[in-house]
Amino acid sequence: MKFHIETERLILRELRLTDLEGMFELDSDPEVHRFLGNKPIKTKEESQIIIEKVLGQYEEYGIGRWAVIEKNTGTFMGWSGIKFNTDYNMNGFEQYYDVGYRLIKRFWGKGYATESGKAAVDYAFNILNLPELFATTEIGNQGSHNALLKIGLKYIDDFYFEEQQLNLRWYKIENK
């Protein structure tokens, strides 16, 4: 499945097996995983499994996270986009679409999460015609909290995610 969305500074496209090095840099960084349960990956094989899982989501659901590419340099920055969640119950929801992002640390604090997230919400509502999107952050992740609010999501409540033993915040945006 092919995706290609351009924003002012970014290209959002389907993840590819050739993104392996960038995905490993992203998910092996303990700082990136500080608010994700502190479980950074250790091997490139784990990165490949993650990419293959996303490729499977494209086939099964027609959507999955996208690679975030810096438009000026072609540099892999991380991922962003929409995911159809079916893996576990999250705050009472067993199947739902969420918007999310994860960026390599050197790209933090520059508005890329917000920029890519707004493009993802636009795609979800105007292309997929979804009625609503959700998102989560760990309670202490103020940067992600701020980005979700700038994207247009509304903070709903806090909850404890038993499966990964995380205290999370729950957000929602509705298609108007």
Disulfide bonds with the S-S distance in Angstrom:
none
